[in-house]
Amino acid sequence: MTDVLTRAAPPAPASQARLRSPMALRLRRVAGAPGRIWIVGAALTALLVAIPALALVREAARGSAGLWPHLLAHVIPDAALQTAILLTGVGVMVTVLGCVTAWLVTAHEFPGRRIFEWALLLPLATPTYIVAYAYLDLLHPLGAVQGSIRWLLGYASPRDFRLPDIRSMTGCIILLGFVLYPYVYLTSRAMFLTQAANLVEASRTLGTRRGQVFWRVALPLARPAIAVGVSLALMETLNDIGASEFLGVNTLTISIYTTWVTRSDLAGAAQIALVMLAFVLVLVMAERHARRRQRYWTSPQRARSLAPGRLGTGAGLAAAAFCALPVVVGFLAPASYLAAEAWKRFRFAGLSANILTEAVTTVALAAVATLTTLALGLAVASAARAAPGRLTALLQRLSTIGYAMPGTVVAIGVLVPLAALDRWIDQSAQTWLGVATGLALIGSGAALCYAYTVRFLAIPTGSVDAGFSRIPRSLDHAARSLGENVTGVFRRVHLPLSTSALASAGLLVFVDCMKELPATLLLRPLNMETLATHLYGEAARGSYEDAALAALLIVLVGMAPVIVLARIGRRQPE
């Protein structure tokens, strides 16, 4: 082997100051052109993600000069104020629910604790617009809930007694908070699990009572993780269009949709989208600021995990009730309603052909987008692995910016360049072939798949990169010393060892594509319906019973990543 490596190595130039070993020269030779291919692929991927953002800025700049004053005077102030109030309220709710439930199931033993560890993740399976849709019917003045309350209190008519209308800012904050708190619960619980028992014991020896450990030790140490979870929840709030519209809250997302679809003003929608991007930028900067001093320290000896302390009977029942509340409100109540309504609809009219067609369309679009997203995520992560440095790190960061852009913003950014490309293709086809192609990209669903890819590319990029980080570099060196180039190392080493990371990322992307509503509403071809748009249309018309089956199918599919996350959570040290 030494002789082969020596013969393969080119002679070092006389002016070279330091000697290179035959092994180093061999590795340098086999990392040539194939490694550059990965970097080119990562650069093209980053460009595909950056194009919608650049197109959005260009489209906003093309608006008339008098449009900005009109938007600033009549549209943006009210929408921005309602968006800020909604974000503040949801931020407070998800922080309280997520942190308290995470600490209860991590540091305390009480009835049902093992069940609540995974049950608290269940609201992730219910999109916000489905929860709003369910509660609009459940809490209707003529619905079963208010009817039962009036019967118990002896009232005969909604004129005599009715609950406050859920179509309000308060109702929207409460419902979104009960659905989005798992983002904070996941990150906070993971941080609480990694806090060693000796930190708590040290605080106890310094005079901290057990009831103060959460406020004085656990919570300050978990602040960066909490900031990450809250920022994710708030980005989902910004992306929401169905729940906000159903509940009568005029957010920036609703303003973009109304300006584009109802008023046919794409430039005005793009200008509002720029304001919305400013909100996103503030959220990202706040999350980065919270993590600016975060450092990791590991002991050469394995630290003992925090042992749960048993609560008394009264305190244990109170903890169980607090943990049960978000599970019931965020998942069990709407899911039970959907199951009951779907069963009644099925018994009355059977399974309609439209639902089957929409389910197939939804799965097909999500599958194509998932495969495309996984391929591009692999290219970006492989480039970072093959050629670590500032360039690949920059390309990796650029390829993930779409996850911070709400679906409405991505939709506008995708529509502008693809519409221009469609016109060019149509004109070229008519000139050279005498055939009109029409909207070949937008009309076929390609634009929607592109938007899905831009929006969710961060998921496989981060997941695959994390999977690659667990593969020792020594395996790469061994494979290269045996004659493999960078592509061969990827095919024979990286890919087989990263199948679990790829599978989990693909599952998350697939479910997110199925649930995505804003981009689907704005970019779906004419006469094409998905389960999400079918549900939105029926709810907007008030025919809730016709959309129950579509909503239930989305919830059932959304259960898959929750099950995966619950299994991962069980493997974490207790």
C-alpha positions in Angstrom: 0.0 0.0 0.0 2.9 2.4 0.8 4.5 1.8 -2.6 1.2 2.4 -4.4 0.7 5.7 -2.5 4.3 6.8 -3.2 4.0 6.1 -6.9 0.7 7.9 -7.1 2.0 11.1 -5.4 3.5 13.8 -7.7 7.0 15.0 -6.9 7.1 18.1 -4.6 8.5 21.3 -6.2 11.9 22.3 -5.1 10.7 25.7 -3.8 8.2 24.0 -1.4 9.2 24.8 2.1 7.5 21.9 3.9 7.2 18.3 2.9 3.9 16.6 2.3 3.4 13.0 3.1 2.2 10.5 0.4 -1.1 10.1 2.2 -1.8 13.9 2.2 -1.0 14.1 -1.5 -3.2 11.2 -2.2 -6.2 12.7 -0.3 -5.6 16.0 -2.1 -5.7 14.3 -5.5 -8.9 12.4 -5.0 -10.8 15.4 -3.6 -10.6 17.3 -6.9 -13.4 17.7 -9.4 -16.1 15.6 -7.6 -15.8 17.8 -4.5 -16.2 20.9 -6.6 -19.4 19.4 -8.1 -20.9 19.3 -4.6 -20.0 23.0 -4.0 -21.6 23.9 -7.4 -24.7 22.0 -6.4 -24.9 23.8 -3.0 -24.4 27.2 -4.8 -27.3 26.5 -7.2 -29.5 25.4 -4.3 -28.7 28.6 -2.4 -29.5 30.6 -5.6 -32.9 28.8 -6.0 -33.8 29.8 -2.4 -32.5 33.4 -2.8 -34.4 34.0 -6.0 -37.8 34.4 -4.4 -36.5 36.9 -1.8 -34.8 39.0 -4.5 -37.9 38.8 -6.7 -40.0 40.0 -3.8 -37.8 43.1 -3.3 -37.9 43.8 -7.1 -41.7 43.5 -7.3 -42.2 45.8 -4.3 -39.9 48.4 -5.9 -42.0 48.3 -9.1 -45.1 49.4 -7.3 -46.4 52.9 -8.0 -44.9 55.8 -6.0 -48.3 56.6 -4.3 -48.9 53.0 -3.1 -46.5 53.2 -0.1 -48.3 56.2 1.4 -51.7 54.5 1.0 -50.4 51.3 2.6 -48.7 53.2 5.4 -51.8 55.2 6.1 -54.6 52.7 5.8 -53.4 49.1 5.7 -50.1 48.4 7.4 -50.6 50.3 10.8 -53.8 48.2 11.7 -52.4 45.0 10.4 -49.0 45.5 12.1 -50.6 46.4 15.4 -52.9 43.3 15.3 -49.9 41.2 14.3 -47.8 42.6 17.2 -50.6 42.0 19.7 -51.1 38.4 18.4 -47.4 37.6 18.6 -47.1 39.1 22.1 -50.1 37.1 23.4 -49.0 33.9 21.7 -45.4 34.3 22.9 -46.5 34.6 26.5 -48.9 31.7 26.3 -46.4 29.3 24.7 -43.7 30.3 27.1 -45.8 29.6 30.2 -47.4 26.4 28.9 -44.2 25.0 27.3 -41.8 25.7 30.2 -44.1 24.7 33.1 -45.2 21.4 31.5 -41.6 20.6 30.5 -40.4 21.2 34.1 -43.3 19.2 35.6 -42.7 16.1 33.5 -38.9 16.4 33.9 -38.4 17.2 37.6 -41.5 15.7 39.3 -43.3 12.4 39.7 -47.1 12.6 39.6 -50.0 10.5 38.3 -49.9 10.2 34.5 -46.4 11.7 34.1 -45.3 9.0 31.7 -48.3 9.5 29.5 -48.0 13.3 29.5 -44.3 13.1 28.4 -45.5 12.2 24.9 -49.1 13.3 25.0 -48.0 17.0 25.4 -46.6 16.7 21.8 -50.0 15.8 20.3 -51.1 19.4 19.4 -48.3 19.4 16.9 -50.5 17.1 14.8 -53.3 19.6 14.5 -52.6 22.6 12.2 -53.8 25.9 13.6 -56.5 26.4 11.0 -58.0 23.0 11.8 -58.2 23.8 15.5 -59.9 27.2 14.7 -62.3 25.4 12.3 -63.2 22.9 14.9 -63.8 25.4 17.7 -65.8 27.7 15.5 -68.4 24.9 15.3 -68.0 23.5 18.8 -68.4 26.9 20.5 -71.1 28.3 18.2 -74.0 29.9 20.1 -76.3 27.1 18.7 -73.6 24.4 19.2 -73.5 21.5 21.6 -71.2 23.2 24.2 -73.2 26.4 24.7 -76.5 24.5 24.4 -75.4 22.2 27.3 -74.3 25.1 29.4 -77.6 26.9 28.9 -79.5 23.7 29.7 -77.6 23.3 33.0 -78.2 27.0 33.9 -81.8 26.9 33.0 -81.7 29.3 30.0 -83.8 28.6 26.9 -82.3 30.9 24.2 -78.9 32.3 23.2 -80.4 35.7 23.7 -80.6 34.9 27.5 -77.1 33.5 27.8 -74.1 33.0 25.5 -70.3 32.7 26.0 -68.0 35.4 24.7 -67.5 35.2 20.9 -64.4 33.1 20.0 -64.0 35.3 16.9 -61.7 37.8 18.6 -58.1 38.5 19.3 -58.4 36.8 22.7 -59.8 33.7 21.1 -57.1 33.6 18.5 -54.3 34.0 21.1 -55.7 31.2 23.3 -56.2 28.7 20.5 -52.8 29.4 18.8 -51.1 29.2 22.2 -52.6 25.8 23.0 -51.6 24.5 19.6 -48.0 25.9 19.3 -46.7 25.5 22.9 -45.0 22.1 22.0 -42.2 24.0 20.2 -41.2 25.5 23.6 -42.0 22.2 25.4 -39.6 20.3 23.1 -36.7 22.6 23.4 -37.2 23.3 27.2 -37.6 19.7 28.1 -34.4 18.7 26.2 -32.5 21.4 28.1 -34.0 20.4 31.5 -33.0 16.7 30.8 -29.4 17.7 30.2 -29.0 19.7 33.3 -27.0 17.5 35.7 -28.3 16.7 39.1 -25.1 18.1 40.7 -26.1 21.6 39.6 -29.4 21.2 41.5 -27.7 19.7 44.5 -25.1 22.5 44.6 -27.9 25.1 44.5 -29.6 23.3 47.4 -26.5 23.4 49.5 -26.3 27.1 48.9 -29.8 27.6 50.4 -32.1 27.3 47.4 -35.4 25.5 48.3 -36.7 22.8 46.0 -39.5 25.1 44.9 -37.0 27.8 43.9 -34.8 25.5 41.8 -37.0 26.1 38.7 -36.8 29.9 38.9 -33.2 30.3 40.1 -31.4 27.4 38.3 -33.3 25.6 35.6 -35.1 28.5 33.9 -32.0 30.8 33.6 -30.0 27.9 32.1 -32.7 27.1 29.7 -33.3 30.6 28.4 -31.5 30.1 25.0 -33.6 26.9 24.4 -36.8 28.7 25.3 -35.9 31.5 23.0 -35.5 29.0 20.1 -38.9 27.4 20.8 -40.7 30.7 21.2 -39.2 32.0 17.9 -40.4 28.9 16.1 -43.9 29.3 17.5 -44.0 32.9 16.6 -42.9 32.2 13.0 -45.7 29.7 12.8 -48.1 32.4 14.1 -46.9 34.7 11.4 -47.4 32.1 8.7 -50.9 31.3 9.8 -53.7 32.4 7.5 -56.7 30.2 8.2 -57.0 30.5 12.0 -56.5 34.3 11.9 -59.1 34.8 9.1 -61.6 32.4 10.7 -61.3 34.2 14.0 -61.4 37.8 12.6 -57.9 38.9 13.2 -56.4 41.1 10.4 -52.7 40.2 10.5 -50.1 41.1 7.9 -50.6 37.7 6.3 -54.3 38.3 5.8 -53.5 41.7 4.4 -51.1 40.2 1.9 -53.7 37.6 0.8 -56.5 40.1 0.5 -54.4 42.6 -1.4 -53.2 40.0 -3.9 -56.3 37.8 -4.4 -59.2 40.1 -3.7 -57.7 43.4 -5.1 -55.4 41.8 -7.7 -52.5 44.1 -6.5 -49.4 42.0 -6.6 -47.0 45.0 -6.1 -49.0 46.1 -3.0 -48.9 42.5 -1.6 -45.2 42.4 -2.1 -44.7 45.7 -0.3 -46.7 44.4 2.7 -44.7 41.2 2.5 -41.5 43.3 3.0 -42.9 44.7 6.2 -43.7 41.1 7.3 -40.1 40.1 6.6 -39.1 42.9 9.0 -41.1 41.2 11.7 -39.3 37.9 10.8 -35.9 39.6 11.0 -36.7 41.0 14.4 -37.7 37.5 15.6 -34.5 35.9 14.2 -32.3 38.7 15.7 -34.0 38.2 19.1 -33.4 34.5 19.0 -29.8 35.0 18.1 -29.4 37.6 20.8 -30.7 35.1 23.4 -28.1 32.6 22.3 -25.2 35.0 21.9 -23.4 33.8 25.1 -24.6 30.2 25.0 -21.7 27.8 25.5 -21.5 24.1 26.0 -19.5 22.3 28.7 -19.1 18.6 29.1 -17.5 16.7 31.9 -15.2 13.8 31.2 -17.5 11.8 33.5 -21.1 11.2 32.6 -23.3 13.6 34.7 -26.2 12.2 36.6 -29.6 13.3 35.2 -32.1 15.1 37.4 -34.2 12.5 39.4 -37.9 13.4 39.5 -39.2 14.2 42.9 -42.5 12.8 44.0 -45.3 15.3 44.6 -47.9 15.0 47.3 -51.4 13.9 46.4 -52.9 17.4 46.0 -49.9 18.9 44.2 -49.7 15.7 42.0 -53.3 16.0 40.9 -52.8 19.7 40.2 -49.8 19.0 38.1 -51.7 16.3 36.2 -54.6 18.7 35.6 -52.3 21.4 34.3 -50.6 19.0 31.9 -53.9 17.6 30.8 -55.4 21.1 29.9 -53.3 21.8 26.8 -53.6 18.2 25.6 -57.4 18.4 25.8 -57.8 21.9 24.4 -55.1 21.6 21.7 -55.7 18.0 20.5 -58.3 15.8 22.2 -61.3 18.1 21.9 -60.8 19.2 18.2 -59.7 15.6 17.2 -62.8 14.0 18.8 -65.1 16.6 17.2 -63.5 15.9 13.8 -63.8 12.1 14.2 -67.5 12.4 15.2 -68.4 14.7 12.4 -66.4 12.7 9.8 -68.2 9.5 10.9 -71.6 11.2 10.7 -70.8 12.5 7.2 -69.4 9.1 6.1 -72.6 7.3 7.3 -74.8 9.9 5.5 -73.0 10.3 2.1 -70.1 7.8 2.1 -66.6 8.7 0.9 -66.9 11.3 -1.9 -64.8 11.0 -5.0 -63.7 14.6 -4.5 -62.0 13.7 -1.2 -60.2 10.8 -2.8 -59.0 13.0 -5.6 -57.9 15.7 -3.3 -56.1 13.2 -1.1 -54.2 11.8 -4.1 -53.3 15.3 -5.2 -52.1 16.3 -1.8 -49.9 13.2 -1.4 -48.5 13.6 -5.0 -47.5 17.2 -4.5 -46.1 16.5 -1.0 -44.1 13.5 -2.3 -42.6 15.4 -5.2 -41.6 18.3 -3.0 -40.2 16.0 -0.4 -38.0 14.1 -2.8 -36.8 17.4 -4.3 -36.1 18.9 -0.9 -34.2 15.9 0.3 -32.0 15.9 -2.8 -31.1 19.5 -2.5 -30.6 19.2 1.3 -28.2 16.3 0.7 -26.3 18.5 -1.8 -25.9 21.3 0.6 -24.9 19.1 3.6 -22.5 17.1 1.4 -20.8 20.2 0.2 -20.3 21.4 3.8 -18.9 17.9 4.6 -16.6 17.7 1.6 -15.2 21.2 1.7 -15.7 22.8 5.1 -15.0 26.5 5.1 -16.6 29.9 5.0 -18.0 29.5 1.5 -19.9 26.3 2.2 -21.0 27.6 5.6 -22.5 30.7 3.8 -24.2 28.6 1.2 -25.6 26.4 3.9 -27.0 29.4 5.7 -28.5 30.9 2.5 -30.2 27.6 1.7 -32.1 27.7 5.0 -33.5 31.2 4.9 -36.8 30.0 3.4 -37.8 28.5 6.7 -37.9 31.9 8.2 -40.2 33.3 5.4 -43.9 32.8 5.9 -45.7 30.9 3.1 -47.4 34.0 1.7 -44.0 35.7 1.3 -42.5 32.7 -0.4 -45.5 32.4 -2.7 -45.1 36.0 -3.9 -41.4 35.5 -4.4 -41.9 32.3 -6.4 -44.8 33.6 -8.5 -42.9 36.6 -10.0 -39.9 34.8 -11.6 -41.9 31.7 -12.6 -44.6 33.8 -14.3 -41.9 35.6 -16.3 -40.3 32.2 -17.2 -43.8 30.9 -18.2 -44.3 33.8 -20.5 -40.8 33.3 -22.1 -41.5 29.5 -22.6 -44.9 30.3 -24.2 -43.5 32.9 -26.5 -40.6 30.7 -27.5 -42.8 27.7 -28.2 -45.2 29.8 -30.3 -42.3 31.2 -32.3 -40.4 28.0 -32.9 -43.0 25.3 -32.7 -46.3 27.1 -33.3 -47.6 25.7 -30.0 -48.9 27.7 -27.0 -47.8 26.2 -23.7 -49.7 28.7 -21.5 -48.8 28.5 -17.8 -46.6 25.4 -18.0 -45.0 25.9 -14.6 -47.7 27.6 -12.5 -50.5 25.6 -14.1 -48.9 22.2 -13.5 -48.2 22.6 -9.8 -44.4 23.0 -10.3 -44.6 26.5 -8.7 -46.2 25.1 -5.7 -43.6 22.3 -5.3 -40.9 25.0 -5.7 -42.5 27.0 -2.9 -42.6 23.9 -0.7 -39.0 23.3 -1.4 -37.9 26.8 -0.6 -40.0 26.9 2.6 -38.9 23.6 4.1 -35.3 23.1 2.7 -33.9 23.9 6.2 -35.3 20.7 7.6 -33.3 18.1 5.6 -30.3 20.4 5.4 -30.1 20.6 9.2 -31.1 17.0 9.8 -28.6 15.6 7.3 -25.8 17.9 8.5 -26.4 16.7 12.1 -26.3 13.1 10.8 -23.0 13.7 9.0 -21.5 15.3 12.1 -21.9 11.9 13.9 -19.8 10.2 11.3 -16.1 10.2 12.2 -13.8 11.9 9.7 -11.5 8.9 10.0 -14.0 6.9 7.9 -13.7 9.5 5.1 -9.9 9.3 5.2 -10.0 5.5 5.1 -12.3 5.5 2.1 -10.2 8.0 0.2 -7.0 6.1 0.9 -8.7 3.1 -0.7 -9.3 5.1 -3.9 -12.7 6.6 -3.4 -13.4 10.2 -4.4 -15.7 12.6 -2.6 -18.8 11.3 -4.5 -17.8 7.7 -3.7 -17.4 8.5 0.0 -20.8 10.0 -0.1 -22.4 7.0 -1.8 -20.6 4.2 0.1 -20.1 5.8 3.6 -22.3 8.9 4.2 -25.5 7.8 2.6 -25.8 4.4 4.3 -25.0 5.9 7.7 -27.5 8.7 7.4 -30.6 6.8 6.4 -32.3 7.5 9.7 -31.7 11.2 9.5 -33.0 11.2 5.9 -36.1 9.3 6.8 -37.0 11.6 9.7 -36.3 14.7 7.7 -38.4 13.3 4.8 -41.3 12.5 7.1 -41.3 16.0 8.6 -41.1 17.7 5.2 -43.9 15.5 3.8 -46.3 16.3 6.7 -45.4 20.0 6.6 -46.2 20.1 2.8 -49.5 18.4 3.4 -50.4 20.9 6.1 -49.1 24.1 4.4 -52.1 26.4 3.6 -50.9 29.9 2.7 -48.6 29.0 -0.2 -51.1 26.3 -1.4 -53.9 28.8 -1.5 -52.0 31.3 -3.5 -50.1 29.0 -5.9 -52.4 26.0 -6.6 -53.4 25.7 -10.2 -57.0 26.4 -11.2 -59.5 23.6 -10.5 -56.9 21.8 -8.2 -57.8 21.3 -4.6 -55.8 19.8 -1.8 -57.1 18.6 1.6 -56.0 21.9 3.1 -57.6 24.2 0.5 -60.8 22.0 0.6 -61.0 22.5 4.3 -60.4 26.2 4.0 -63.1 26.7 1.4 -65.7 24.7 3.3 -65.0 26.6 6.5 -65.1 29.9 4.8 -68.6 29.0 3.5 -69.7 27.8 6.9 -70.3 24.1 5.8 -68.2 22.6 8.6 -69.6 19.1 8.3 -68.4 18.8 4.7 -64.8 19.5 5.6 -64.5 17.3 8.7 -63.2 14.3 6.8 -60.5 16.3 5.1 -59.4 17.8 8.4 -59.4 14.4 10.1 -57.1 13.0 7.4 -54.6 15.9 7.8 -54.6 15.3 11.6 -54.0 11.5 11.2 -51.1 12.2 8.8 -49.7 14.8 11.2 -49.6 12.1 13.9 -46.6 10.4 12.2 -43.9 13.0 13.2 -45.4 13.2 16.7 -44.9 9.5 17.1 -41.3 9.8 16.0 -40.6 12.7 18.3 -42.2 10.8 21.2 -40.0 7.8 20.6 -36.9 10.0 20.5 -38.0 11.6 23.7 -38.3 8.2 25.4 -34.7 7.4 24.5 -33.4 10.5 26.3 -31.9 10.0 29.7 -34.3 10.4 32.6 
